[in-house]
């Protein structure tokens, strides 16, 4: 099915984007990356949004709420990613499966079949194994803080994904992408001005990973919105497919950042991927 392939593309692109985030944060500050990444992504979607103003404006408050949710989700995610290995972050990010499945059942009214139930159990087992190992190796007050930030980001992203499923029947992917990115850009500009956070745009423009992740973000989000618009797509299944991103972050963490304990994280991720296959096939 087309929506499955589009969601898989989003998952793989998301994994690549997490690696680029880690690289971008090393060259610029967290808020500098967040602001420039968001504004540049908005600029990239403007040419494709020729019908943006034909949207029924009664939906703008709901898009505004979605943007606010992503605003806080990204703040949490970037702070967590700046302080922890990208491979660990990638596996922790799998916990959004639990949040999205719960919201898919309670809010969207989807049901969970036998394959999805097995898949959800495997995903949960993979996460529990990861957390059990982590508690023994990397515990500590500071680490716990950033783990909680990562989990908060996962929950907020699950809320955003649920809102996408509810909004897409009423608008085109270009309309949603334009307004949501516009509101998100405004949020970050205001936040930076109020907090008086210094932002060196010249340095950010030279940050190649930042530019690359903006392009990938726009393309991946476009694919996801199109997938959500398909009446046959299911939020619970899409959420599981998205977790293919963890393989990219774990392998990339080892190859590009020399991270340790990657084999154990890969083992946990493989359990999760097995759960995804059970849910889809």
Beta strands, then each sheet from edge to edge (+ up, - down):
end
